Amino acid sequence: MGAIDDTYIPIREVAKRLRLPARWLLDEARARRIPCLRASRRWLAKPADVEAALDARAKENATNAPSAGGAA
């Protein structure tokens, strides 16, 4: 990881870098479902931390999903 990924930046900028909807990412920040912090009125996060948290959530959801060959 580069130094740029270790810096807190505004959530909207994180959304641009990760190609995610800014509104959705802001909602996730407000709900504390992603690692972030609030500085005054601004939500800040590290892009690498957000990406890692979303990857972990995706893996968790994949392991908890019902199998495709479920009961008929």
N, CA, C, O and CB atoms as a CASP TS submission, in Angstrom:
PFRMAT TS
TARGET T0000
AUTHOR 0000-0000-0000
METHOD Language model
MODEL 1
PARENT N/A
ATOM      1  N   MET     1       0.824  -1.179   0.000  1.00  0.00           N
ATOM      2  CA  MET     1       0.000   0.000   0.000  1.00  0.00           C
ATOM      3  C   MET     1       0.868   1.243   0.000  1.00  0.00           C
ATOM      4  O   MET     1       1.904   1.293   0.664  1.00  0.00           O
ATOM      5  CB  MET     1      -0.937  -0.002   1.193  1.00  0.00           C
ATOM      6  N   GLY     2       0.440   2.236  -0.745  1.00  0.00           N
ATOM      7  CA  GLY     2       1.179   3.480  -0.783  1.00  0.00           C
ATOM      8  C   GLY     2       0.731   4.424   0.315  1.00  0.00           C
ATOM      9  O   GLY     2      -0.247   4.167   1.017  1.00  0.00           O
ATOM     10  N   ALA     3       1.452   5.505   0.450  1.00  0.00           N
ATOM     11  CA  ALA     3       1.126   6.494   1.478  1.00  0.00           C
ATOM     12  C   ALA     3      -0.251   7.102   1.254  1.00  0.00           C
ATOM     13  O   ALA     3      -0.916   7.505   2.209  1.00  0.00           O
ATOM     14  CB  ALA     3       2.179   7.594   1.505  1.00  0.00           C
ATOM     15  N   ILE     4      -0.677   7.169   0.012  1.00  0.00           N
ATOM     16  CA  ILE     4      -1.971   7.760  -0.298  1.00  0.00           C
ATOM     17  C   ILE     4      -3.098   6.949   0.346  1.00  0.00           C
ATOM     18  O   ILE     4      -4.106   7.526   0.752  1.00  0.00           O
ATOM     19  CB  ILE     4      -2.173   7.845  -1.821  1.00  0.00           C
ATOM     20  N   ASP     5      -2.948   5.619   0.448  1.00  0.00           N
ATOM     21  CA  ASP     5      -3.982   4.779   1.036  1.00  0.00           C
ATOM     22  C   ASP     5      -3.993   4.851   2.554  1.00  0.00           C
ATOM     23  O   ASP     5      -4.937   4.369   3.181  1.00  0.00           O
ATOM     24  CB  ASP     5      -3.795   3.351   0.598  1.00  0.00           C
ATOM     25  N   ASP     6      -2.973   5.438   3.159  1.00  0.00           N
ATOM     26  CA  ASP     6      -2.897   5.548   4.608  1.00  0.00           C
ATOM     27  C   ASP     6      -3.379   6.903   5.109  1.00  0.00           C
ATOM     28  O   ASP     6      -3.222   7.222   6.288  1.00  0.00           O
ATOM     29  CB  ASP     6      -1.481   5.307   5.070  1.00  0.00           C
ATOM     30  N   THR     7      -3.964   7.698   4.225  1.00  0.00           N
ATOM     31  CA  THR     7      -4.417   9.037   4.562  1.00  0.00           C
ATOM     32  C   THR     7      -5.940   9.077   4.602  1.00  0.00           C
ATOM     33  O   THR     7      -6.606   8.539   3.717  1.00  0.00           O
ATOM     34  CB  THR     7      -3.874  10.065   3.553  1.00  0.00           C
ATOM     35  N   TYR     8      -6.486   9.719   5.636  1.00  0.00           N
ATOM     36  CA  TYR     8      -7.933   9.915   5.692  1.00  0.00           C
ATOM     37  C   TYR     8      -8.322  10.978   4.677  1.00  0.00           C
ATOM     38  O   TYR     8      -7.724  12.052   4.618  1.00  0.00           O
ATOM     39  CB  TYR     8      -8.393  10.321   7.124  1.00  0.00           C
ATOM     40  N   ILE     9      -9.333  10.661   3.881  1.00  0.00           N
ATOM     41  CA  ILE     9      -9.840  11.599   2.882  1.00  0.00           C
ATOM     42  C   ILE     9     -11.364  11.616   2.984  1.00  0.00           C
ATOM     43  O   ILE     9     -11.948  10.712   3.581  1.00  0.00           O
ATOM     44  CB  ILE     9      -9.368  11.205   1.432  1.00  0.00           C
ATOM     45  N   PRO    10     -12.018  12.627   2.410  1.00  0.00           N
ATOM     46  CA  PRO    10     -13.479  12.691   2.469  1.00  0.00           C
ATOM     47  C   PRO    10     -14.137  11.461   1.823  1.00  0.00           C
ATOM     48  O   PRO    10     -13.636  10.906   0.844  1.00  0.00           O
ATOM     49  CB  PRO    10     -13.971  13.964   1.781  1.00  0.00           C
ATOM     50  N   ILE    11     -15.260  11.063   2.396  1.00  0.00           N
ATOM     51  CA  ILE    11     -15.994   9.892   1.908  1.00  0.00           C
ATOM     52  C   ILE    11     -16.313  10.020   0.417  1.00  0.00           C
ATOM     53  O   ILE    11     -16.238   9.033  -0.315  1.00  0.00           O
ATOM     54  CB  ILE    11     -17.293   9.704   2.711  1.00  0.00           C
ATOM     55  N   ARG    12     -16.661  11.198  -0.032  1.00  0.00           N
ATOM     56  CA  ARG    12     -16.983  11.367  -1.461  1.00  0.00           C
ATOM     57  C   ARG    12     -15.778  11.041  -2.346  1.00  0.00           C
ATOM     58  O   ARG    12     -15.936  10.474  -3.427  1.00  0.00           O
ATOM     59  CB  ARG    12     -17.459  12.809  -1.736  1.00  0.00           C
ATOM     60  N   GLU    13     -14.593  11.393  -1.893  1.00  0.00           N
ATOM     61  CA  GLU    13     -13.377  11.068  -2.651  1.00  0.00           C
ATOM     62  C   GLU    13     -13.111   9.565  -2.610  1.00  0.00           C
ATOM     63  O   GLU    13     -12.689   8.981  -3.608  1.00  0.00           O
ATOM     64  CB  GLU    13     -12.158  11.842  -2.088  1.00  0.00           C
ATOM     65  N   VAL    14     -13.357   8.942  -1.467  1.00  0.00           N
ATOM     66  CA  VAL    14     -13.214   7.481  -1.367  1.00  0.00           C
ATOM     67  C   VAL    14     -14.162   6.820  -2.363  1.00  0.00           C
ATOM     68  O   VAL    14     -13.782   5.878  -3.058  1.00  0.00           O
ATOM     69  CB  VAL    14     -13.506   6.981   0.091  1.00  0.00           C
ATOM     70  N   ALA    15     -15.382   7.310  -2.431  1.00  0.00           N
ATOM     71  CA  ALA    15     -16.371   6.756  -3.360  1.00  0.00           C
ATOM     72  C   ALA    15     -15.885   6.863  -4.805  1.00  0.00           C
ATOM     73  O   ALA    15     -16.033   5.918  -5.580  1.00  0.00           O
ATOM     74  CB  ALA    15     -17.720   7.479  -3.202  1.00  0.00           C
ATOM     75  N   LYS    16     -15.314   7.991  -5.164  1.00  0.00           N
ATOM     76  CA  LYS    16     -14.783   8.156  -6.525  1.00  0.00           C
ATOM     77  C   LYS    16     -13.682   7.147  -6.809  1.00  0.00           C
ATOM     78  O   LYS    16     -13.670   6.507  -7.861  1.00  0.00           O
ATOM     79  CB  LYS    16     -14.250   9.581  -6.726  1.00  0.00           C
ATOM     80  N   ARG    17     -12.753   7.009  -5.862  1.00  0.00           N
ATOM     81  CA  ARG    17     -11.619   6.103  -6.070  1.00  0.00           C
ATOM     82  C   ARG    17     -12.053   4.647  -6.175  1.00  0.00           C
ATOM     83  O   ARG    17     -11.482   3.875  -6.946  1.00  0.00           O
ATOM     84  CB  ARG    17     -10.619   6.255  -4.940  1.00  0.00           C
ATOM     85  N   LEU    18     -13.068   4.274  -5.393  1.00  0.00           N
ATOM     86  CA  LEU    18     -13.526   2.882  -5.399  1.00  0.00           C
ATOM     87  C   LEU    18     -14.673   2.653  -6.377  1.00  0.00           C
ATOM     88  O   LEU    18     -15.186   1.540  -6.494  1.00  0.00           O
ATOM     89  CB  LEU    18     -13.958   2.471  -4.004  1.00  0.00           C
ATOM     90  N   ARG    19     -15.069   3.707  -7.076  1.00  0.00           N
ATOM     91  CA  ARG    19     -16.157   3.643  -8.061  1.00  0.00           C
ATOM     92  C   ARG    19     -17.447   3.110  -7.430  1.00  0.00           C
ATOM     93  O   ARG    19     -18.067   2.166  -7.919  1.00  0.00           O
ATOM     94  CB  ARG    19     -15.748   2.754  -9.250  1.00  0.00           C
ATOM     95  N   LEU    20     -17.819   3.754  -6.330  1.00  0.00           N
ATOM     96  CA  LEU    20     -19.042   3.422  -5.606  1.00  0.00           C
ATOM     97  C   LEU    20     -19.926   4.661  -5.551  1.00  0.00           C
ATOM     98  O   LEU    20     -19.427   5.783  -5.637  1.00  0.00           O
ATOM     99  CB  LEU    20     -18.724   2.897  -4.171  1.00  0.00           C
ATOM    100  N   PRO    21     -21.237   4.470  -5.407  1.00  0.00           N
ATOM    101  CA  PRO    21     -22.106   5.641  -5.253  1.00  0.00           C
ATOM    102  C   PRO    21     -21.784   6.389  -3.954  1.00  0.00           C
ATOM    103  O   PRO    21     -21.737   5.785  -2.882  1.00  0.00           O
ATOM    104  CB  PRO    21     -23.592   5.216  -5.269  1.00  0.00           C
ATOM    105  N   ALA    22     -21.570   7.675  -4.052  1.00  0.00           N
ATOM    106  CA  ALA    22     -21.195   8.480  -2.886  1.00  0.00           C
ATOM    107  C   ALA    22     -22.282   8.443  -1.818  1.00  0.00           C
ATOM    108  O   ALA    22     -21.970   8.343  -0.631  1.00  0.00           O
ATOM    109  CB  ALA    22     -20.921   9.928  -3.303  1.00  0.00           C
ATOM    110  N   ARG    23     -23.533   8.522  -2.208  1.00  0.00           N
ATOM    111  CA  ARG    23     -24.641   8.519  -1.250  1.00  0.00           C
ATOM    112  C   ARG    23     -24.655   7.210  -0.459  1.00  0.00           C
ATOM    113  O   ARG    23     -24.825   7.222   0.760  1.00  0.00           O
ATOM    114  CB  ARG    23     -25.992   8.722  -1.977  1.00  0.00           C
ATOM    115  N   TRP    24     -24.478   6.085  -1.152  1.00  0.00           N
ATOM    116  CA  TRP    24     -24.479   4.780  -0.480  1.00  0.00           C
ATOM    117  C   TRP    24     -23.322   4.689   0.513  1.00  0.00           C
ATOM    118  O   TRP    24     -23.504   4.229   1.641  1.00  0.00           O
ATOM    119  CB  TRP    24     -24.386   3.634  -1.516  1.00  0.00           C
ATOM    120  N   LEU    25     -22.147   5.120   0.100  1.00  0.00           N
ATOM    121  CA  LEU    25     -20.984   5.042   0.982  1.00  0.00           C
ATOM    122  C   LEU    25     -21.161   5.968   2.191  1.00  0.00           C
ATOM    123  O   LEU    25     -20.748   5.620   3.297  1.00  0.00           O
ATOM    124  CB  LEU    25     -19.698   5.408   0.209  1.00  0.00           C
ATOM    125  N   LEU    26     -21.758   7.118   1.994  1.00  0.00           N
ATOM    126  CA  LEU    26     -22.032   8.025   3.108  1.00  0.00           C
ATOM    127  C   LEU    26     -23.031   7.396   4.080  1.00  0.00           C
ATOM    128  O   LEU    26     -22.875   7.518   5.295  1.00  0.00           O
ATOM    129  CB  LEU    26     -22.569   9.374   2.587  1.00  0.00           C
ATOM    130  N   ASP    27     -24.044   6.732   3.556  1.00  0.00           N
ATOM    131  CA  ASP    27     -25.004   6.024   4.416  1.00  0.00           C
ATOM    132  C   ASP    27     -24.315   4.920   5.209  1.00  0.00           C
ATOM    133  O   ASP    27     -24.617   4.721   6.386  1.00  0.00           O
ATOM    134  CB  ASP    27     -26.148   5.429   3.573  1.00  0.00           C
ATOM    135  N   GLU    28     -23.397   4.206   4.575  1.00  0.00           N
ATOM    136  CA  GLU    28     -22.642   3.152   5.270  1.00  0.00           C
ATOM    137  C   GLU    28     -21.777   3.756   6.377  1.00  0.00           C
ATOM    138  O   GLU    28     -21.642   3.168   7.451  1.00  0.00           O
ATOM    139  CB  GLU    28     -21.757   2.362   4.269  1.00  0.00           C
ATOM    140  N   ALA    29     -21.196   4.916   6.120  1.00  0.00           N
ATOM    141  CA  ALA    29     -20.376   5.591   7.132  1.00  0.00           C
ATOM    142  C   ALA    29     -21.232   6.017   8.316  1.00  0.00           C
ATOM    143  O   ALA    29     -20.861   5.795   9.469  1.00  0.00           O
ATOM    144  CB  ALA    29     -19.663   6.814   6.526  1.00  0.00           C
ATOM    145  N   ARG    30     -22.366   6.623   8.034  1.00  0.00           N
ATOM    146  CA  ARG    30     -23.256   7.071   9.113  1.00  0.00           C
ATOM    147  C   ARG    30     -23.747   5.904   9.962  1.00  0.00           C
ATOM    148  O   ARG    30     -23.934   6.046  11.171  1.00  0.00           O
ATOM    149  CB  ARG    30     -24.454   7.825   8.532  1.00  0.00           C
ATOM    150  N   ALA    31     -23.954   4.752   9.332  1.00  0.00           N
ATOM    151  CA  ALA    31     -24.410   3.558  10.056  1.00  0.00           C
ATOM    152  C   ALA    31     -23.249   2.816  10.713  1.00  0.00           C
ATOM    153  O   ALA    31     -23.456   1.812  11.395  1.00  0.00           O
ATOM    154  CB  ALA    31     -25.152   2.617   9.106  1.00  0.00           C
ATOM    155  N   ARG    32     -22.036   3.309  10.509  1.00  0.00           N
ATOM    156  CA  ARG    32     -20.813   2.700  11.072  1.00  0.00           C
ATOM    157  C   ARG    32     -20.586   1.278  10.571  1.00  0.00           C
ATOM    158  O   ARG    32     -20.083   0.424  11.302  1.00  0.00           O
ATOM    159  CB  ARG    32     -20.886   2.692  12.596  1.00  0.00           C
ATOM    160  N   ARG    33     -20.957   1.037   9.336  1.00  0.00           N
ATOM    161  CA  ARG    33     -20.720  -0.273   8.729  1.00  0.00           C
ATOM    162  C   ARG    33     -19.401  -0.327   7.971  1.00  0.00           C
ATOM    163  O   ARG    33     -19.007  -1.382   7.475  1.00  0.00           O
ATOM    164  CB  ARG    33     -21.857  -0.627   7.795  1.00  0.00           C
ATOM    165  N   ILE    34     -18.718   0.817   7.883  1.00  0.00           N
ATOM    166  CA  ILE    34     -17.375   0.872   7.303  1.00  0.00           C
ATOM    167  C   ILE    34     -16.481   1.635   8.279  1.00  0.00           C
ATOM    168  O   ILE    34     -16.975   2.455   9.053  1.00  0.00           O
ATOM    169  CB  ILE    34     -17.385   1.556   5.875  1.00  0.00           C
ATOM    170  N   PRO    35     -15.169   1.375   8.252  1.00  0.00           N
ATOM    171  CA  PRO    35     -14.273   2.111   9.144  1.00  0.00           C
ATOM    172  C   PRO    35     -14.136   3.562   8.678  1.00  0.00           C
ATOM    173  O   PRO    35     -13.721   3.828   7.550  1.00  0.00           O
ATOM    174  CB  PRO    35     -12.884   1.430   9.204  1.00  0.00           C
ATOM    175  N   CYS    36     -14.490   4.486   9.557  1.00  0.00           N
ATOM    176  CA  CYS    36     -14.449   5.900   9.202  1.00  0.00           C
ATOM    177  C   CYS    36     -14.411   6.728  10.477  1.00  0.00           C
ATOM    178  O   CYS    36     -14.506   6.201  11.585  1.00  0.00           O
ATOM    179  CB  CYS    36     -15.669   6.294   8.323  1.00  0.00           C
ATOM    180  N   LEU    37     -14.271   8.020  10.298  1.00  0.00           N
ATOM    181  CA  LEU    37     -14.372   8.928  11.433  1.00  0.00           C
ATOM    182  C   LEU    37     -15.046  10.202  10.971  1.00  0.00           C
ATOM    183  O   LEU    37     -15.066  10.529   9.784  1.00  0.00           O
ATOM    184  CB  LEU    37     -12.978   9.229  12.046  1.00  0.00           C
ATOM    185  N   ARG    38     -15.589  10.900  11.929  1.00  0.00           N
ATOM    186  CA  ARG    38     -16.261  12.149  11.608  1.00  0.00           C
ATOM    187  C   ARG    38     -15.454  13.298  12.192  1.00  0.00           C
ATOM    188  O   ARG    38     -15.155  13.315  13.385  1.00  0.00           O
ATOM    189  CB  ARG    38     -17.719  12.160  12.148  1.00  0.00           C
ATOM    190  N   ALA    39     -15.111  14.243  11.355  1.00  0.00           N
ATOM    191  CA  ALA    39     -14.384  15.439  11.769  1.00  0.00           C
ATOM    192  C   ALA    39     -15.287  16.631  11.474  1.00  0.00           C
ATOM    193  O   ALA    39     -15.441  17.040  10.323  1.00  0.00           O
ATOM    194  CB  ALA    39     -12.990  15.566  11.030  1.00  0.00           C
ATOM    195  N   SER    40     -15.871  17.174  12.513  1.00  0.00           N
ATOM    196  CA  SER    40     -16.838  18.250  12.382  1.00  0.00           C
ATOM    197  C   SER    40     -18.020  17.734  11.568  1.00  0.00           C
ATOM    198  O   SER    40     -18.704  16.811  12.010  1.00  0.00           O
ATOM    199  CB  SER    40     -16.198  19.510  11.716  1.00  0.00           C
ATOM    200  N   ARG    41     -18.276  18.294  10.412  1.00  0.00           N
ATOM    201  CA  ARG    41     -19.399  17.838   9.583  1.00  0.00           C
ATOM    202  C   ARG    41     -18.963  16.891   8.470  1.00  0.00           C
ATOM    203  O   ARG    41     -19.790  16.465   7.664  1.00  0.00           O
ATOM    204  CB  ARG    41     -20.113  19.029   8.979  1.00  0.00           C
ATOM    205  N   ARG    42     -17.693  16.563   8.415  1.00  0.00           N
ATOM    206  CA  ARG    42     -17.163  15.743   7.320  1.00  0.00           C
ATOM    207  C   ARG    42     -16.904  14.322   7.783  1.00  0.00           C
ATOM    208  O   ARG    42     -16.420  14.094   8.891  1.00  0.00           O
ATOM    209  CB  ARG    42     -15.875  16.352   6.763  1.00  0.00           C
ATOM    210  N   TRP    43     -17.230  13.376   6.924  1.00  0.00           N
ATOM    211  CA  TRP    43     -16.906  11.973   7.154  1.00  0.00           C
ATOM    212  C   TRP    43     -15.629  11.668   6.395  1.00  0.00           C
ATOM    213  O   TRP    43     -15.514  11.986   5.211  1.00  0.00           O
ATOM    214  CB  TRP    43     -18.073  11.025   6.708  1.00  0.00           C
ATOM    215  N   LEU    44     -14.666  11.053   7.073  1.00  0.00           N
ATOM    216  CA  LEU    44     -13.370  10.738   6.482  1.00  0.00           C
ATOM    217  C   LEU    44     -13.097   9.247   6.612  1.00  0.00           C
ATOM    218  O   LEU    44     -13.549   8.601   7.557  1.00  0.00           O
ATOM    219  CB  LEU    44     -12.244  11.556   7.153  1.00  0.00           C
ATOM    220  N   ALA    45     -12.355   8.713   5.655  1.00  0.00           N
ATOM    221  CA  ALA    45     -11.990   7.297   5.689  1.00  0.00           C
ATOM    222  C   ALA    45     -10.730   7.086   4.866  1.00  0.00           C
ATOM    223  O   ALA    45     -10.348   7.922   4.047  1.00  0.00           O
ATOM    224  CB  ALA    45     -13.147   6.407   5.159  1.00  0.00           C
ATOM    225  N   LYS    46     -10.096   5.948   5.106  1.00  0.00           N
ATOM    226  CA  LYS    46      -8.947   5.536   4.305  1.00  0.00           C
ATOM    227  C   LYS    46      -9.473   4.587   3.227  1.00  0.00           C
ATOM    228  O   LYS    46     -10.134   3.600   3.552  1.00  0.00           O
ATOM    229  CB  LYS    46      -7.825   4.847   5.195  1.00  0.00           C
ATOM    230  N   PRO    47      -9.194   4.868   1.954  1.00  0.00           N
ATOM    231  CA  PRO    47      -9.701   4.009   0.883  1.00  0.00           C
ATOM    232  C   PRO    47      -9.359   2.531   1.077  1.00  0.00           C
ATOM    233  O   PRO    47     -10.210   1.670   0.853  1.00  0.00           O
ATOM    234  CB  PRO    47      -9.155   4.476  -0.436  1.00  0.00           C
ATOM    235  N   ALA    48      -8.142   2.230   1.484  1.00  0.00           N
ATOM    236  CA  ALA    48      -7.735   0.828   1.655  1.00  0.00           C
ATOM    237  C   ALA    48      -8.538   0.154   2.760  1.00  0.00           C
ATOM    238  O   ALA    48      -8.901  -1.015   2.632  1.00  0.00           O
ATOM    239  CB  ALA    48      -6.235   0.740   1.972  1.00  0.00           C
ATOM    240  N   ASP    49      -8.822   0.878   3.846  1.00  0.00           N
ATOM    241  CA  ASP    49      -9.612   0.310   4.944  1.00  0.00           C
ATOM    242  C   ASP    49     -11.047   0.038   4.510  1.00  0.00           C
ATOM    243  O   ASP    49     -11.620  -0.998   4.849  1.00  0.00           O
ATOM    244  CB  ASP    49      -9.603   1.253   6.153  1.00  0.00           C
ATOM    245  N   VAL    50     -11.622   0.967   3.761  1.00  0.00           N
ATOM    246  CA  VAL    50     -12.995   0.791   3.281  1.00  0.00           C
ATOM    247  C   VAL    50     -13.065  -0.395   2.330  1.00  0.00           C
ATOM    248  O   VAL    50     -13.968  -1.225   2.432  1.00  0.00           O
ATOM    249  CB  VAL    50     -13.502   2.073   2.582  1.00  0.00           C
ATOM    250  N   GLU    51     -12.119  -0.473   1.413  1.00  0.00           N
ATOM    251  CA  GLU    51     -12.098  -1.581   0.459  1.00  0.00           C
ATOM    252  C   GLU    51     -11.954  -2.920   1.182  1.00  0.00           C
ATOM    253  O   GLU    51     -12.632  -3.885   0.829  1.00  0.00           O
ATOM    254  CB  GLU    51     -10.954  -1.398  -0.550  1.00  0.00           C
ATOM    255  N   ALA    52     -11.091  -2.989   2.174  1.00  0.00           N
ATOM    256  CA  ALA    52     -10.902  -4.225   2.939  1.00  0.00           C
ATOM    257  C   ALA    52     -12.176  -4.603   3.689  1.00  0.00           C
ATOM    258  O   ALA    52     -12.535  -5.779   3.742  1.00  0.00           O
ATOM    259  CB  ALA    52      -9.733  -4.073   3.927  1.00  0.00           C
ATOM    260  N   ALA    53     -12.855  -3.629   4.265  1.00  0.00           N
ATOM    261  CA  ALA    53     -14.095  -3.904   4.998  1.00  0.00           C
ATOM    262  C   ALA    53     -15.187  -4.408   4.063  1.00  0.00           C
ATOM    263  O   ALA    53     -15.926  -5.330   4.409  1.00  0.00           O
ATOM    264  CB  ALA    53     -14.574  -2.645   5.731  1.00  0.00           C
ATOM    265  N   LEU    54     -15.291  -3.814   2.890  1.00  0.00           N
ATOM    266  CA  LEU    54     -16.301  -4.258   1.928  1.00  0.00           C
ATOM    267  C   LEU    54     -15.975  -5.647   1.389  1.00  0.00           C
ATOM    268  O   LEU    54     -16.881  -6.454   1.180  1.00  0.00           O
ATOM    269  CB  LEU    54     -16.412  -3.260   0.770  1.00  0.00           C
ATOM    270  N   ASP    55     -14.695  -5.935   1.162  1.00  0.00           N
ATOM    271  CA  ASP    55     -14.288  -7.279   0.730  1.00  0.00           C
ATOM    272  C   ASP    55     -14.625  -8.311   1.792  1.00  0.00           C
ATOM    273  O   ASP    55     -15.125  -9.389   1.473  1.00  0.00           O
ATOM    274  CB  ASP    55     -12.782  -7.316   0.419  1.00  0.00           C
ATOM    275  N   ALA    56     -14.357  -7.991   3.049  1.00  0.00           N
ATOM    276  CA  ALA    56     -14.655  -8.921   4.146  1.00  0.00           C
ATOM    277  C   ALA    56     -16.155  -9.164   4.246  1.00  0.00           C
ATOM    278  O   ALA    56     -16.586 -10.292   4.484  1.00  0.00           O
ATOM    279  CB  ALA    56     -14.114  -8.376   5.486  1.00  0.00           C
ATOM    280  N   ARG    57     -16.947  -8.120   4.067  1.00  0.00           N
ATOM    281  CA  ARG    57     -18.405  -8.277   4.124  1.00  0.00           C
ATOM    282  C   ARG    57     -18.902  -9.136   2.966  1.00  0.00           C
ATOM    283  O   ARG    57     -19.803  -9.957   3.142  1.00  0.00           O
ATOM    284  CB  ARG    57     -19.098  -6.903   4.098  1.00  0.00           C
ATOM    285  N   ALA    58     -18.323  -8.951   1.791  1.00  0.00           N
ATOM    286  CA  ALA    58     -18.717  -9.754   0.632  1.00  0.00           C
ATOM    287  C   ALA    58     -18.391 -11.225   0.857  1.00  0.00           C
ATOM    288  O   ALA    58     -19.193 -12.097   0.523  1.00  0.00           O
ATOM    289  CB  ALA    58     -18.018  -9.246  -0.639  1.00  0.00           C
ATOM    290  N   LYS    59     -17.218 -11.506   1.421  1.00  0.00           N
ATOM    291  CA  LYS    59     -16.839 -12.895   1.703  1.00  0.00           C
ATOM    292  C   LYS    59     -17.762 -13.507   2.744  1.00  0.00           C
ATOM    293  O   LYS    59     -18.159 -14.666   2.622  1.00  0.00           O
ATOM    294  CB  LYS    59     -15.383 -12.971   2.182  1.00  0.00           C
ATOM    295  N   GLU    60     -18.104 -12.730   3.770  1.00  0.00           N
ATOM    296  CA  GLU    60     -19.004 -13.218   4.811  1.00  0.00           C
ATOM    297  C   GLU    60     -20.379 -13.525   4.230  1.00  0.00           C
ATOM    298  O   GLU    60     -20.978 -14.551   4.552  1.00  0.00           O
ATOM    299  CB  GLU    60     -19.124 -12.189   5.947  1.00  0.00           C
ATOM    300  N   ASN    61     -20.876 -12.641   3.378  1.00  0.00           N
ATOM    301  CA  ASN    61     -22.179 -12.863   2.752  1.00  0.00           C
ATOM    302  C   ASN    61     -22.153 -14.072   1.837  1.00  0.00           C
ATOM    303  O   ASN    61     -23.144 -14.796   1.740  1.00  0.00           O
ATOM    304  CB  ASN    61     -22.611 -11.631   1.971  1.00  0.00           C
ATOM    305  N   ALA    62     -21.035 -14.301   1.164  1.00  0.00           N
ATOM    306  CA  ALA    62     -20.927 -15.445   0.258  1.00  0.00           C
ATOM    307  C   ALA    62     -20.948 -16.757   1.035  1.00  0.00           C
ATOM    308  O   ALA    62     -21.522 -17.739   0.564  1.00  0.00           O
ATOM    309  CB  ALA    62     -19.644 -15.348  -0.579  1.00  0.00           C
ATOM    310  N   THR    63     -20.339 -16.791   2.208  1.00  0.00           N
ATOM    311  CA  THR    63     -20.322 -18.028   2.991  1.00  0.00           C
ATOM    312  C   THR    63     -21.643 -18.262   3.697  1.00  0.00           C
ATOM    313  O   THR    63     -21.955 -19.403   4.036  1.00  0.00           O
ATOM    314  CB  THR    63     -19.196 -17.994   4.009  1.00  0.00           C
ATOM    315  N   ASN    64     -22.435 -17.217   3.931  1.00  0.00           N
ATOM    316  CA  ASN    64     -23.724 -17.359   4.601  1.00  0.00           C
ATOM    317  C   ASN    64     -24.886 -17.512   3.630  1.00  0.00           C
ATOM    318  O   ASN    64     -26.020 -17.734   4.057  1.00  0.00           O
ATOM    319  CB  ASN    64     -23.968 -16.175   5.486  1.00  0.00           C
ATOM    320  N   ALA    65     -24.626 -17.398   2.344  1.00  0.00           N
ATOM    321  CA  ALA    65     -25.684 -17.501   1.343  1.00  0.00           C
ATOM    322  C   ALA    65     -26.149 -18.947   1.219  1.00  0.00           C
ATOM    323  O   ALA    65     -25.342 -19.869   1.344  1.00  0.00           O
ATOM    324  CB  ALA    65     -25.196 -16.972  -0.023  1.00  0.00           C
ATOM    325  N   PRO    66     -27.448 -19.156   0.973  1.00  0.00           N
ATOM    326  CA  PRO    66     -27.934 -20.527   0.771  1.00  0.00           C
ATOM    327  C   PRO    66     -27.350 -21.115  -0.505  1.00  0.00           C
ATOM    328  O   PRO    66     -27.051 -20.391  -1.455  1.00  0.00           O
ATOM    329  CB  PRO    66     -29.478 -20.557   0.714  1.00  0.00           C
ATOM    330  N   SER    67     -27.193 -22.415  -0.517  1.00  0.00           N
ATOM    331  CA  SER    67     -26.621 -23.066  -1.696  1.00  0.00           C
ATOM    332  C   SER    67     -27.597 -23.008  -2.860  1.00  0.00           C
ATOM    333  O   SER    67     -28.808 -22.911  -2.662  1.00  0.00           O
ATOM    334  CB  SER    67     -26.252 -24.526  -1.385  1.00  0.00           C
ATOM    335  N   ALA    68     -27.065 -23.066  -4.072  1.00  0.00           N
ATOM    336  CA  ALA    68     -27.890 -22.984  -5.277  1.00  0.00           C
ATOM    337  C   ALA    68     -28.759 -24.220  -5.444  1.00  0.00           C
ATOM    338  O   ALA    68     -29.816 -24.139  -6.070  1.00  0.00           O
ATOM    339  CB  ALA    68     -27.013 -22.800  -6.507  1.00  0.00           C
ATOM    340  N   GLY    69     -28.354 -25.340  -4.914  1.00  0.00           N
ATOM    341  CA  GLY    69     -29.103 -26.587  -5.056  1.00  0.00           C
ATOM    342  C   GLY    69     -30.010 -26.844  -3.871  1.00  0.00           C
ATOM    343  O   GLY    69     -30.093 -27.976  -3.393  1.00  0.00           O
ATOM    344  N   GLY    70     -30.689 -25.824  -3.388  1.00  0.00           N
ATOM    345  CA  GLY    70     -31.545 -25.918  -2.203  1.00  0.00           C
ATOM    346  C   GLY    70     -32.691 -26.897  -2.392  1.00  0.00           C
ATOM    347  O   GLY    70     -32.855 -27.478  -3.465  1.00  0.00           O
ATOM    348  N   ALA    71     -33.474 -27.074  -1.352  1.00  0.00           N
ATOM    349  CA  ALA    71     -34.601 -28.025  -1.367  1.00  0.00           C
ATOM    350  C   ALA    71     -35.633 -27.608  -2.400  1.00  0.00           C
ATOM    351  O   ALA    71     -35.855 -26.420  -2.633  1.00  0.00           O
ATOM    352  CB  ALA    71     -35.257 -28.121   0.028  1.00  0.00           C
ATOM    353  N   ALA    72     -36.260 -28.598  -3.014  1.00  0.00           N
ATOM    354  CA  ALA    72     -37.253 -28.324  -4.056  1.00  0.00           C
ATOM    355  C   ALA    72     -38.636 -28.302  -3.499  1.00  0.00           C
ATOM    356  O   ALA    72     -39.596 -28.084  -4.238  1.00  0.00           O
ATOM    357  CB  ALA    72     -37.171 -29.342  -5.159  1.00  0.00           C
TER
END
